Amino acid sequence: MILKGVSAIVTGASQGLGVAIAETFVAEGASVLLCARTTSLVDDVCHRLSKNLADGQHVYGRTCVIAVPAQINAVMVEAHK
């Protein structure tokens, strides 16, 4: 687990490459904040990735359109918690 203790934000985390990146980060021990435009999809990925976490590891999901500055700011606030 080379990323134990590391936190990451993954955008586009509801499908394709974003999911693959999130899966890899979680498998390597990182805590991950998943962001995507579709709530139901990001929730599904978050739930799936949360099943086998190590102690102290977390996966969170957040709906976010990265073209909207206020939503990016909200994600940053969430990430700092």
Summary of the structure (lengths in Angstrom):
residues: 81
radius of gyration: 11.7
end to end distance: 22.9
largest distance: 34.2
contacts: 235
relative contact order: 0.20
helix: 46%
strand: 20%
